[in-house]
Amino acid sequence: MKKLVQVSSISGYLALVFFAIVIPPLIAFSSSTCQKPFELCYKLFSFLASLIIVGIALVKFKKINQRSLEEIVSILLPCLVSIYFIYPIAITPFIHKFWDYICLETSARIIVQGGNPYVGGCWVYPPLLAQMLGWCYKIIYATRLKHQNIDLWELVFYFYQCGQFIQVVLAYFLSYFFAKSLGIKKLSALIICSVLFVLNYPLFTNLFANQHNLWILNSILLALFFISLSPELTGLAIAFGAHIKLYPIILLAPLTLIKKWRVIISTILALVLILLIQTKAGKDWELWKNFLISFLSFPKCTNFTCDSLFGIIHGFFLFFASIFRKDIAFLNPLLNGLEKLAILAVLAWIGFRFSLREKTYRKLRQQNQDTNPELEKARIYAHLIDSIGFALLVSPLVLVHQYILAIPILIFASANLGLRDLWKILLCFFLIFPLPTYELFPFSYHRFFGIILLIFFLPPENLKNQSQNHQSHSSLK
């Protein structure tokens, strides 16, 4: 009965979301006197979204029997955070599209026309997201709106922006659920997640630059949420995210090493299923052929804003080259060698942490003489968090907006370090999230060093305390 109520609640929320997104264009384009229909769409969506959020909060307030401060804050805080994130969507008509979205839309247009979006090096990611925009365009084109004198791609952008808002709210609540699954108390989890999302420069960069990393964040958060509940849904989340960008595929490395075969098989099956949908049941592989060819020359980020090993190594040499006004092209073989050594060093570090954690896990299992579900969950979470950090450290193309993927790492650290090491959490939070990007060597790399510190502060042999935190509802009282 409880599951039925939950399903009906989710269905109700989805219906409200659909209503808030679809009604504005129906109103805006049905009026012949409206001079700026797209601007009206965003205004109506902002109004309806705000109305729905406040309405849900009021309904929840009425259901409270004893209105304690904790209950009031637990309703009010998500409401305020959700309304806060309507702002980047509301101002969309007054700012221009950023290069990242223009590249995505251009690729979608090319796909609709039957061309190759990978020519020219603009689109470098798997084709799914560009295809999804193309499908959205085709659905709109099939309606009566095609007969009106409007740019249907602008309407696609409107739906994309509404989707960005939905993605932020989803990420906020998934982060909250992840925090609670780690044992953090309800109010503490809400406060941590609210601060993390509101004071988050990478997140706002994603929203204002129309980036699509929120899809990746949510796929990772869904995988973390379902890992102890449903291997099949975990696999689906990883597969879908990997078809947007390849980041989530890194989660399969530790899951394979600890033999979570149901998750691995589910991921493979979901990857194949999505692939079959993309390729029209395997009849059209042209897009994927073009992607694989372009992937062989995947670009590396080498300027001062690149927060990864590649950026730091190249930035060091570029800094001195700019001072002495020398061309360093002849050093490329050396730089490539240093990159490989640096990646091997990080891999060895993460591998050492993995082996030490597994050794601790086996020792604790022998002491308990049984399977402790909380110990098992702590083990899996710790491995997955390390793999997310590894992906951020060694990826060839890491800019500020990718660092929203550090959100689950900081939540995990908050649960396991707690108040006793609050300064460590605050230091890493400060380095990764609220600070803007400085194109100034070496101050550009504060997020990279924040991730290094965050992983370093989480001792891999601390599994016992982590599992106890999960059982005793965390050290954050």
C-alpha positions in Angstrom: 0.0 0.0 0.0 2.9 2.4 0.9 4.5 1.7 -2.5 1.2 2.4 -4.2 1.0 5.8 -2.5 4.6 6.6 -3.4 3.9 5.7 -7.1 0.8 7.8 -7.1 2.7 10.7 -5.6 5.4 10.5 -8.2 2.8 10.3 -10.9 1.2 13.4 -9.6 4.4 15.3 -9.5 5.2 14.3 -13.1 1.8 15.4 -14.2 2.3 18.8 -12.6 5.8 19.1 -14.2 4.2 18.2 -17.6 1.5 20.8 -17.0 4.0 23.6 -16.1 6.1 23.0 -19.2 3.5 22.4 -21.9 0.8 24.9 -20.9 3.0 28.1 -21.5 3.7 27.6 -25.2 0.0 26.6 -25.8 -1.1 29.9 -24.3 1.7 32.0 -25.8 1.3 30.7 -29.4 -2.5 30.7 -29.4 -2.7 34.4 -29.0 -2.3 36.4 -32.3 -1.6 39.6 -30.3 1.4 38.4 -28.3 4.5 40.2 -29.7 7.1 38.1 -27.7 5.7 34.6 -27.4 9.0 33.0 -26.3 9.5 35.5 -23.6 5.9 34.9 -22.4 6.7 31.1 -22.3 9.5 31.6 -19.8 7.4 34.0 -17.7 4.4 31.6 -17.6 6.7 28.6 -16.8 8.3 30.6 -14.0 4.9 31.5 -12.6 3.5 28.0 -12.9 6.6 26.3 -11.4 6.6 28.8 -8.5 2.8 28.2 -7.9 3.3 24.4 -7.9 6.2 24.5 -5.5 4.4 26.8 -3.1 1.2 24.6 -3.5 3.1 21.4 -2.6 4.7 23.1 0.4 1.3 24.3 1.7 -0.2 20.8 1.3 2.8 19.4 3.3 2.3 22.0 6.0 -1.3 21.0 6.4 -0.4 17.4 6.9 1.9 18.1 9.8 0.4 17.2 13.1 3.0 18.8 15.4 4.6 21.8 13.7 8.1 21.6 15.2 10.9 23.8 13.9 12.6 20.8 12.2 9.4 19.9 10.3 8.8 23.5 9.2 12.4 24.0 8.0 12.3 20.6 6.2 9.4 21.9 4.1 10.4 25.5 3.8 14.1 25.0 2.8 13.5 22.8 -0.3 10.7 25.1 -1.4 13.0 28.2 -1.2 15.9 26.4 -2.9 13.6 25.2 -5.8 12.2 28.7 -6.3 15.7 30.1 -6.2 16.7 28.0 -9.2 13.8 29.3 -11.3 15.7 32.6 -11.7 18.3 31.3 -14.3 15.4 30.0 -16.4 13.3 33.1 -16.0 16.0 35.4 -17.4 16.7 33.1 -20.4 15.1 35.5 -23.0 17.4 38.3 -21.9 20.7 36.4 -22.3 22.2 34.9 -25.4 22.7 31.1 -26.0 26.2 30.0 -25.1 28.6 28.2 -27.4 28.0 24.9 -25.7 24.3 24.8 -26.4 24.8 26.3 -29.9 27.1 23.4 -30.7 24.5 20.9 -29.3 21.6 22.5 -31.3 23.7 22.7 -34.5 24.5 19.0 -34.1 20.8 18.2 -33.6 19.9 20.2 -36.7 22.5 18.2 -38.7 21.2 14.9 -37.4 17.7 15.9 -38.4 18.9 16.7 -41.9 20.8 13.3 -42.0 24.3 14.7 -41.8 27.4 14.1 -39.7 27.5 16.3 -36.6 31.2 15.3 -35.9 32.6 17.2 -38.8 34.5 20.2 -37.6 35.1 19.0 -34.1 32.2 21.0 -32.5 30.3 18.0 -31.1 32.6 15.4 -29.4 30.2 13.5 -27.2 28.0 10.4 -27.9 25.1 11.2 -30.2 22.2 10.5 -27.8 21.6 14.1 -26.4 21.8 15.7 -29.9 19.4 13.0 -31.1 17.0 13.7 -28.2 16.9 17.4 -29.2 16.2 16.2 -32.8 13.4 14.0 -31.6 11.9 16.9 -29.7 12.0 19.0 -32.8 10.3 16.3 -34.8 7.5 16.0 -32.2 6.9 19.8 -32.2 7.0 19.8 -36.0 4.3 17.1 -36.1 1.9 19.5 -34.2 0.0 22.5 -35.6 2.8 24.8 -34.4 4.7 24.1 -37.7 2.1 26.1 -39.6 2.9 29.2 -37.5 5.7 31.6 -38.4 8.0 30.6 -35.4 11.4 29.1 -35.1 10.7 25.6 -33.8 14.3 25.3 -32.6 13.7 28.2 -30.2 10.8 26.1 -28.8 13.2 23.2 -28.4 15.5 25.5 -26.5 12.6 26.4 -24.2 11.9 22.8 -23.4 15.7 22.2 -22.9 15.8 25.1 -20.4 12.7 23.8 -18.5 14.5 20.5 -18.4 17.5 22.2 -16.8 15.4 23.4 -14.0 13.8 20.0 -13.5 17.3 18.5 -13.5 18.5 20.8 -10.8 15.5 20.1 -8.5 15.9 16.4 -9.2 19.7 16.6 -8.4 18.9 18.5 -5.1 16.5 15.8 -3.9 18.7 12.9 -5.1 21.6 14.5 -3.2 19.3 14.7 -0.1 18.3 11.1 -0.4 22.0 10.1 -0.8 22.9 12.1 2.3 20.1 10.3 4.2 21.2 6.9 3.0 24.7 7.7 4.4 23.1 8.2 7.8 22.9 12.0 7.9 19.9 13.2 9.8 17.0 14.8 7.9 17.6 18.5 8.8 21.4 18.2 8.5 21.0 16.6 5.1 18.8 19.4 3.9 21.1 22.1 5.2 24.2 20.5 3.6 22.4 20.0 0.2 20.9 23.5 0.3 24.3 25.1 1.0 26.0 22.9 -1.6 23.5 23.9 -4.3 23.0 27.6 -3.6 26.8 28.4 -3.1 27.8 26.5 -6.2 29.7 28.3 -9.0 30.0 25.2 -11.2 26.3 24.6 -11.0 25.4 28.2 -12.0 28.0 27.9 -14.8 26.0 24.9 -16.1 22.7 26.8 -15.9 23.9 30.1 -17.5 26.1 28.4 -20.1 23.3 25.9 -21.0 25.6 23.0 -20.2 24.3 19.4 -20.0 26.4 18.0 -17.1 23.3 17.9 -14.9 22.3 14.8 -16.9 25.6 13.2 -15.8 25.2 14.3 -12.2 21.7 12.8 -12.0 22.7 9.5 -13.6 25.5 9.2 -11.0 23.2 10.1 -8.1 20.6 7.7 -9.4 23.2 4.9 -9.5 24.3 5.7 -5.9 20.6 5.8 -4.8 19.7 2.5 -6.4 22.9 0.6 -5.8 21.6 -1.1 -2.7 18.0 -1.3 -3.9 18.0 -2.4 -7.5 21.0 -3.5 -9.6 18.8 -3.2 -12.7 17.9 0.4 -12.2 21.5 1.2 -11.2 22.6 -0.3 -14.5 20.0 1.7 -16.4 21.2 4.9 -14.7 24.8 4.3 -15.6 24.0 3.3 -19.2 21.9 6.4 -19.8 24.5 8.7 -18.4 27.2 7.1 -20.4 25.2 7.7 -23.6 25.2 11.4 -22.7 28.9 11.6 -21.7 31.2 8.8 -20.9 31.9 9.8 -17.2 29.5 7.4 -15.5 31.1 4.4 -17.2 34.0 4.7 -14.7 31.6 3.4 -12.0 31.8 0.0 -13.7 35.5 -0.4 -12.8 35.1 -0.9 -9.0 31.8 -2.7 -9.5 33.5 -5.2 -11.8 36.4 -5.7 -9.4 34.1 -6.4 -6.5 32.0 -8.7 -8.8 28.6 -6.9 -8.8 27.6 -8.9 -11.8 23.9 -8.0 -11.8 24.8 -4.3 -12.1 27.3 -5.0 -14.8 25.0 -7.2 -16.9 22.1 -4.7 -16.4 24.4 -1.8 -17.6 25.5 -3.7 -20.7 21.9 -4.7 -21.5 20.7 -1.1 -21.0 23.6 0.2 -23.1 22.6 -2.1 -25.9 18.9 -1.3 -25.6 19.6 2.5 -25.9 21.9 1.8 -28.8 19.2 -0.2 -30.6 16.8 2.7 -30.1 19.3 5.2 -31.5 20.2 3.0 -34.5 16.6 2.1 -35.5 17.0 -1.5 -34.2 20.5 -1.7 -35.5 19.8 -0.6 -39.1 21.6 2.8 -39.0 25.1 2.9 -37.4 26.3 6.0 -39.3 26.2 8.3 -36.3 28.0 5.9 -34.0 30.7 5.2 -36.7 31.3 9.0 -36.9 31.4 9.3 -33.1 34.0 6.5 -32.7 36.2 8.1 -35.5 36.0 11.5 -33.8 36.6 10.0 -30.3 40.1 8.9 -31.4 41.0 12.6 -31.6 39.1 13.7 -28.5 40.3 17.2 -27.6 42.5 18.0 -24.5 42.0 21.1 -22.5 45.4 22.8 -22.1 44.5 26.4 -21.0 44.7 27.9 -17.5 41.0 27.2 -16.9 41.3 23.5 -17.3 41.1 21.9 -13.8 42.7 18.5 -14.5 46.1 16.9 -14.7 46.3 17.9 -18.4 45.6 21.5 -17.6 48.1 21.7 -14.7 50.9 20.1 -16.7 50.3 22.2 -19.8 49.6 25.3 -17.7 52.9 25.1 -16.0 54.8 25.1 -19.2 52.5 27.7 -20.8 53.1 30.0 -17.9 56.8 30.1 -18.3 56.5 30.2 -22.1 54.3 33.3 -21.9 56.9 35.0 -19.6 59.8 34.2 -21.8 57.8 34.5 -25.0 58.9 31.1 -26.3 57.1 28.5 -28.4 56.9 25.3 -26.5 55.6 23.1 -29.4 58.8 21.2 -29.4 58.0 20.1 -25.8 54.9 18.2 -26.8 56.5 14.7 -26.6 57.7 15.6 -23.1 54.3 16.9 -22.1 52.6 13.7 -23.4 55.0 11.6 -21.4 54.4 13.6 -18.2 50.6 13.3 -18.7 50.9 9.5 -18.9 53.1 9.4 -15.8 50.7 11.6 -13.9 47.7 9.4 -14.9 49.6 6.3 -13.8 50.4 8.0 -10.5 46.7 8.8 -9.8 45.7 5.4 -10.9 48.2 3.8 -8.5 46.9 6.0 -5.7 43.3 5.1 -6.3 44.3 1.4 -6.8 46.2 1.4 -3.5 43.1 2.9 -1.7 40.9 0.2 -3.3 43.2 -2.7 -2.2 43.5 -1.3 1.3 39.7 -0.8 1.6 39.1 -4.4 0.4 41.7 -5.7 2.9 39.9 -3.9 5.7 36.5 -5.2 4.4 37.7 -8.8 4.4 39.1 -8.4 7.9 35.8 -6.9 9.3 33.8 -9.7 7.6 35.9 -12.3 9.3 35.5 -10.6 12.7 31.7 -10.4 12.3 31.3 -13.9 10.8 28.3 -12.7 8.8 27.3 -10.3 6.1 26.7 -6.8 7.4 24.6 -4.9 4.9 25.8 -1.5 6.2 29.4 -2.6 5.9 28.7 -3.7 2.3 27.0 -0.5 1.5 29.9 1.6 3.0 32.4 -0.5 0.9 30.5 0.1 -2.4 29.9 3.8 -1.8 33.5 4.4 -0.9 34.7 2.7 -4.1 32.2 4.6 -6.3 33.1 7.9 -4.7 36.8 7.3 -5.4 36.0 6.4 -9.0 34.1 9.7 -9.5 37.1 11.6 -8.1 39.4 9.7 -10.4 37.4 10.6 -13.5 37.6 14.3 -12.6 41.3 14.2 -12.0 42.4 12.4 -15.2 39.8 13.4 -17.8 41.4 15.2 -20.7 38.7 17.9 -20.8 37.7 19.2 -17.4 36.3 22.7 -17.0 34.5 24.4 -14.1 31.0 23.1 -15.1 32.2 19.4 -14.7 32.8 20.0 -11.0 29.2 19.6 -10.1 30.1 15.9 -10.2 32.0 16.6 -6.9 28.7 17.1 -5.1 28.3 13.4 -4.1 31.9 13.3 -3.0 31.5 16.2 -0.6 28.2 14.7 0.8 30.0 11.4 1.4 32.9 13.3 3.1 30.3 15.2 5.3 28.8 11.9 6.4 32.1 10.2 7.2 34.2 13.1 8.6 31.4 14.9 10.5 31.8 17.7 13.0 35.0 16.3 14.3 36.7 17.3 11.0 34.5 20.1 10.0 37.4 22.3 8.9 38.4 19.7 6.3 34.9 19.7 4.8 34.7 23.5 4.8 38.2 23.8 3.2 37.4 21.4 0.4 33.9 22.9 -0.1 35.5 26.4 -0.3 38.1 25.3 -2.9 35.6 23.4 -5.1 32.3 25.1 -5.1 31.8 28.9 -4.2 35.0 30.3 -5.8 34.9 31.5 -9.4 37.3 30.4 -12.0 40.6 32.4 -12.3 42.5 32.3 -15.6 45.6 33.0 -13.6 48.4 30.4 -13.0 48.5 28.7 -10.5 45.2 30.0 -8.9 43.1 28.4 -11.7 43.5 24.9 -10.2 41.8 25.3 -6.8 39.0 22.8 -7.7 41.6 20.1 -8.7 43.4 20.5 -5.4 40.1 20.5 -3.5 39.3 17.1 -5.0 42.7 15.8 -4.2 42.3 16.9 -0.5 38.8 15.6 -0.3 39.8 12.1 -1.4 43.0 12.2 0.8 40.9 13.2 3.9 38.8 10.0 3.5 41.0 7.2 4.8 40.2 3.9 2.8 40.6 1.8 5.9 37.9 3.6 7.8 35.1 1.3 6.7 34.1 0.3 10.2 33.4 3.9 11.2 31.6 4.6 7.9 29.3 1.6 8.3 28.6 2.7 12.0 27.7 6.1 10.7 25.2 4.6 8.4 23.7 2.6 11.2 23.7 5.3 13.9 22.3 8.1 11.6 25.7 9.9 11.2 28.1 11.9 13.3 26.4 15.1 12.1 24.0 15.6 14.9 
